[in-house]
Each structure stands twice: as structure tokens, then as C-alpha cells.
Amino acid sequence: MKIDQRLVDAAIDLLQRRFPPGYGVAAAIYTADGDLFTGAVFEPEYGGGGLCAETGAILQAHTLNKQVTASACVAYDGSGRIVILTPCGICQERLRHWGGAVEVAVPDPADPTRWIAKTLREIQPYYWANVYLEDER
């Protein structure tokens, strides 16, 4: 499945249900067979063991041996708007487990509350493992 507004809305819904206005990050992913999983950022009160919002959704898919095909991450910005976040580097690395064709939502340069779909291959044209992956060269 590809990124669509339903996926982004699932992330927004979790963000609004889980976090007070102005704080938090949430994500949603699709699997090849159409499942939708969501996750919320985990920031423990003490220590540095935080986890990105995508992590829970990725682990749900992995636990069920599902292929991730798309991911969207949202957060509140400083003014209270909900904006699209490009996956951080570690989440890009995690999502790349399923290949360079995985779609991710990135913020529209003209309006970060709107999304544009890009493949990991597009946002990581020089991914380090491409030298080992024949289909990525």
C-alpha cells in the first residue's frame, strides 16, 4: 500500500488522542497486505532510552512478519499546528529493511502541514548499503 490521507490521518488521530495539544509525535505505517499500525514517541522521564514514534509500528509489523510499504510521522510544532516529519536517520535505516521503495511522508516545502510521498531511495540517494544491494545500484 502507498501513502494516502488515511495513513496520515491515523497518525494525526493517535497524536491527538495520546498527547496534549502542543506536545508529542505519532506515526502510522502500512504493510503490503493493507494492515495499518500506529506508534507514539516514547520519552522516558529518566535516562536516554527514548524511542521514535515509528518504532512501535515497525515492531508490530515485524512481529507479524509483515512487509512495511509506507510510513507517515506527525508532530505538533511550536505554534500548535500538526506538521509532517520526515523519518529521522535511524527510522530511515529501520524502514530500509524493507527496501528503497518504501514510501515515506515528507513535509511539503510550501506548507509543512501537508505531505508529499517520497521513496526512501529518493530521500537517501547515497544510502551506504547500496554498494551491497544489486537492485539498489
Secondary structure by P-SEA (a helix, b strand, c coil): ccccaaaaaaaaaaaaaccccccccccccccccbbbbbbbbbbccccccccccaaaaaaaaaaacccccbbbbbbbccccbbbbbcccaaaaaaaccccccbbbbbcccccccbbbbbccccccccccccccccccc
